[in-house]
Amino acid sequence: MTFQALVARASEGSSYTVALETLDDGALPREGNVTIDVAYSSLNYKDALAVTARGRIIRRFPMILGIDLAGTVTASDDDCYKPGDRVVGMAQGLGETDWGGYTQRERVQANALVPLPDAISFEQAMQIGTAGFTAMLCVLALEQAGVEPSERELVVTGAAGGVGSLAVMLLAKRGHRVAASTGRPELESYLRDLGATSIVSRDELAKAGGPLQSERWAGGVDTVGGQTLTTLFAQTAYEGAIACCGMAGGHELHTTVWPLILRNVSLLGVSSIHTAFPKRVAAWSRLASDLDFAKLAELSRTEPLSRIRELAEELLANRVRGRIVIDVNA
């Protein structure tokens, strides 16, 4: 059986080419033990870097790109799955060390998958994608740290992006007052529709200040890093917590221990790359119950795989609002 896939192949030097190719089942990875008919994937920041060859994402060649996938099991050598099962896979090396989701057919290791809750369709699963999954991991981390709804706001940085948009929605649904930080003031109504109680200019949090500033936030979800995270850390109130999951604004963090030892502030690192199976299942269960799927549809759009390169450029140029689902069969 033949299928279409977006394949990255090494070229001279350290560069590589990316193109849609027609493959057959004989090309599928032998080390995989679950074969899937893929319905949808999605476009994340990491995907955009890989598609445009602007980041060191791919660890071996040839590689089918795409860190997310949702589809139906057609064959399995693992007792956890059987033909007809609905599954979702994300991170766990997909699109980096193992072939990913920009394909109509795939064979992966069973540990890269989790069962997809019945309440979530394939398209909705990719409207969530790694971005929404990461946002939920941030919410769970804040809850474990004891952050509860109060009159003091939680701030979400990079709020118009995929992780940020879903984090605003999820936190608001749990009863938190949410300040949405963005550099795109024209999106204020969009962010308020997701549940934001106030809008904060990106530049306001990007300004350098003292290592311990007035208590302003109950905590937050930071997708930016750099000076923004430094400022947020210095402004978080006593026993607050920050879930940090991104570095779009820089990977360095220049700060002091003062918020840690004088205010008991927790800085929580969140990564979706190798999340343990029980936590993945718990996160998807919460996503099924906590998300407003009507709003999720409003902040998402579905595009064909054939447009992936221009969509990646659009995302890297910060012209994307919310989520982009990739229909691998269109």
C-alpha atoms as one frame of an Amber mdcrd trajectory, in Angstrom:
protein
   0.000   0.000   0.000   1.339   3.461  -0.881   0.919   6.669   1.111   1.998
  10.316   1.120   4.485  11.590   3.704   6.576  14.685   4.348  10.163  13.429
   4.387  13.367  15.175   5.405  16.499  13.802   3.756  20.093  14.753   4.479
  21.970  16.710   1.836  25.507  18.016   1.598  27.039  19.379   4.758  24.660
  19.798   7.680  21.643  20.802   5.594  18.657  18.752   4.502  15.723  18.858
   2.116  12.029  18.477   2.909   9.501  17.231   0.351   6.251  15.320   0.007
   7.001  11.785  -1.173   5.058   8.668  -2.064   6.192   5.715   0.052   4.974
   2.165   0.510   4.504  -0.001   3.586   7.927  -1.523   3.080   9.460   1.821
   4.055   7.807   1.887   7.489  10.217   1.564  10.441  10.878  -2.053  11.406
  11.435  -1.112  15.042   7.827   0.069  15.375   5.192  -2.331  16.702   1.922
  -0.467  16.118   0.757   0.541  12.626  -1.644   3.467  12.314  -3.762   5.054
   9.629  -3.137   8.706  10.495  -6.111  11.069  10.278  -4.596  14.380  11.420
  -1.427  15.955  12.736  -0.775  19.540  13.826   1.715  22.364  13.433   3.756
  23.328  16.479   6.677  25.735  16.851   9.116  22.818  16.843   7.516  21.480
  13.643   7.908  24.850  11.963  11.618  24.904  12.831  12.051  21.416  11.398
  10.101  22.078   8.191  12.098  25.238   7.466  15.440  23.733   8.612  15.924
  26.534  11.150  16.371  24.430  14.235  18.301  21.314  15.254  15.173  19.232
  15.688  15.846  16.172  13.518  18.268  13.665  15.015  18.492  11.154  12.159
  17.647  10.881   8.457  15.541  10.131   6.588  12.790  11.460   8.863   9.048
  11.897   8.488   8.347  15.175  10.240   5.543  16.041  12.648   5.631  15.582
  16.436   1.865  14.866  16.728  -0.507  12.324  15.230  -4.003  10.956  15.772
  -5.488   7.971  14.017  -6.666   4.365  14.038  -4.596   1.275  14.775  -4.568
  -1.132  11.824  -2.084  -3.667  13.196  -0.308  -4.211  16.508   2.323  -6.531
  17.961   1.762  -4.981  21.394  -0.937  -6.245  23.765  -1.909  -2.696  24.735
  -3.465  -1.978  21.320  -5.567  -3.805  18.758  -6.891  -2.939  15.280  -9.629
  -0.330  15.469  -8.273   1.405  18.588  -8.255   5.201  18.462  -4.882   6.589
  19.556  -2.982   9.811  19.883   0.784  10.236  19.864   2.937  13.256  20.544
   6.530  14.056  21.436   8.250  10.877  22.754  10.757  11.316  19.891   8.209
  11.536  17.061   9.549  13.699  14.230  12.973  13.834  15.904  14.450  10.383
  16.503  11.437   8.377  15.253   9.228   8.930  12.219   6.422  11.363  12.957
   2.897  12.362  12.035   3.067  14.158   8.676   2.050  11.004   6.876  -1.026
   8.999   5.987   0.400   5.814   7.456   2.866   5.230  10.276   4.435   2.537
  12.437   5.549   3.579  15.907   6.514   2.100  19.243   3.502   1.501  21.497
   5.017   3.666  24.252   4.674   6.726  22.000   0.867   6.382  22.094  -2.036
   6.731  24.495  -5.679   5.761  23.968  -7.722   8.721  22.761 -10.709   9.438
  25.058 -14.057   8.718  23.402 -15.177  12.322  23.938 -12.412  13.659  21.664
 -12.422  13.314  17.862  -9.224  12.949  15.836  -9.494  16.550  14.626 -10.114
  17.827  18.151  -7.132  15.818  19.392  -4.907  17.738  16.996  -6.604  21.031
  17.806  -5.218  20.247  21.242  -1.935  18.737  20.041   1.355  19.074  21.860
   0.495  22.703  22.600  -2.702  21.897  24.474  -1.161  18.848  26.116   1.710
  21.028  27.371  -0.757  23.638  28.614  -2.564  20.952  30.597   0.730  19.721
  32.062   1.320  23.292  33.223  -2.114  23.431  34.851  -1.485  20.120  36.610
   1.919  21.348  37.829   0.374  24.523  39.273  -2.315  22.482  41.016   0.304
  20.154  42.508   2.145  23.232  43.790  -1.013  24.312  45.619  -2.037  27.238
  43.412  -5.794  27.729  43.773  -8.201  30.296  42.273  -8.093  33.630  44.113
  -8.529  37.342  43.536  -4.916  37.573  42.448  -4.357  36.894  38.752  -2.281
  34.198  37.128  -0.411  35.474  34.082   0.052  33.558  30.832   2.851  34.817
  28.596   2.773  34.348  24.837  -0.964  34.085  25.344  -1.935  34.258  21.653
   0.156  31.229  20.733  -0.874  27.590  20.836   0.230  26.782  24.394  -0.777
  30.216  25.660  -4.278  30.181  24.169  -5.047  26.754  25.619  -3.533  27.712
  28.992  -5.764  30.816  29.204  -8.818  28.712  28.397  -7.983  25.909  30.835
  -7.090  28.185  33.746 -10.197  30.313  33.268 -12.330  27.159  33.187 -10.872
  26.194  36.593 -11.972  29.531  38.051  -8.690  31.455  37.948  -8.443  35.129
  37.089  -6.110  35.150  34.081  -3.943  37.979  32.758  -2.995  37.331  29.136
   0.351  38.780  28.071   0.803  39.431  24.357   2.600  41.685  21.924  -0.470
  41.778  19.690  -3.010  44.206  21.199  -5.385  43.624  18.289  -6.106  40.198
  19.791  -7.554  41.528  23.044 -11.125  40.476  22.230  -9.897  37.006  21.186
  -8.073  36.527  24.496 -10.991  37.818  26.553 -13.267  35.372  24.745 -10.951
  32.600  25.951 -11.465  33.790  29.517  -8.742  36.391  30.159  -9.684  38.986
  32.771  -7.006  41.460  31.684  -4.444  42.038  28.934  -0.778  42.801  29.674
   1.615  44.184  27.090   4.500  41.910  26.242   6.860  44.886  26.545   5.755
  45.484  30.134   7.091  42.115  31.262  10.173  42.308  29.031  11.589  45.304
  30.950  14.471  44.651  33.325  13.743  45.460  36.962  14.759  44.588  40.483
  15.274  40.974  41.579  12.303  41.211  43.973   9.419  43.450  42.915   5.928
  44.176  44.204   3.795  41.063  44.536   1.528  41.058  41.501   0.788  37.517
  40.362  -0.405  34.328  42.004   1.895  32.666  39.495   1.621  31.834  35.837
   2.384  29.839  32.746   5.444  31.114  30.893   6.084  30.183  27.270   8.655
  32.916  26.634  11.604  32.565  29.017  14.428  35.121  29.149  13.724  38.528
  30.673   9.971  37.878  30.689  10.391  34.907  33.013  12.862  36.881  35.140
  10.278  39.652  35.602   7.452  37.220  36.287   9.588  35.422  38.881  10.329
  38.706  40.661   6.637  39.731  40.690   5.074  36.476  41.902   3.391  36.614
  45.293   4.161  34.549  48.386   3.746  30.792  47.832   3.000  31.352  44.159
   4.285  29.158  41.358   5.321  29.526  37.728   5.112  26.697  35.204   7.847
  27.329  32.629   7.556  25.508  29.302   9.082  27.673  26.561  11.951  29.903
  25.500  10.687  31.870  22.517  12.167  34.989  24.126  15.490  33.463  25.170
  16.995  30.503  26.977  18.940  32.412  29.636  17.526  33.266  33.063  19.237
  36.032  35.037  17.745  36.149  38.507  18.436  35.581  42.206  17.294  33.097
  44.830  15.288  35.807  46.626  11.853  34.845  45.282  12.612  31.241  46.266
  13.724  31.844  49.845  11.903  35.065  50.761   8.537  34.347  49.099   8.591
  30.564  48.771   7.918  30.891  45.030   8.145  27.662  43.016   9.655  27.605
  39.526   8.275  24.507  37.819   9.863  23.119  34.680   7.375  21.518  32.294
   8.316  19.353  29.313   6.094  17.169  27.154   8.955  15.336  25.439   9.170
  12.194  27.586   6.128  12.420  29.843   5.419   9.164  31.683   2.459   7.137
  30.422   0.244   7.544  33.547   0.656  11.320  33.452  -0.167  11.396  29.726
  -3.350   9.422  30.331  -4.311  11.704  33.232  -3.676  14.828  31.149  -5.834
  13.579  28.272  -8.602  12.662  30.688  -8.571  16.190  32.096  -8.487  17.696
  28.608 -11.599  15.684  27.722 -13.456  17.060  30.736 -12.059  20.588  31.082
 -11.910  21.956  27.531 -14.635  23.983  25.886 -14.544  22.265  22.499 -16.674
  24.938  20.831 -14.074  27.559  21.796 -11.297  25.189  20.830 -12.741  24.988
  17.317 -12.910  28.782  17.125  -9.203  29.168  17.864  -8.188  26.436  15.411
  -8.094  25.979  11.667  -7.494  22.887   9.545  -5.121  23.012   6.581  -3.796
  20.417   4.061  -0.326  18.937   4.421   0.541  20.404   1.011   0.621  23.907
   2.583   2.950  22.964   5.435   5.915  25.070   4.343   4.018  28.366   4.034
   2.157  27.602   7.257   5.480  27.039   9.036   6.748  30.403   7.796   3.539
  32.031   9.019   3.969  30.515  12.477   7.620  31.537  12.792   6.705  35.077
  11.748   4.253  35.229  14.685   1.250  35.575  12.384  -0.646  32.561  13.753
  -3.416  32.843  16.314  -4.208  29.651  18.191  -3.790  26.246  16.572  -3.262
  24.798  13.078  -4.443  21.252  12.436  -2.859  19.398   9.506  -5.087  17.114
   7.433  -2.621  14.545   6.111  -5.230  13.103   3.732  -6.247  16.371   2.060
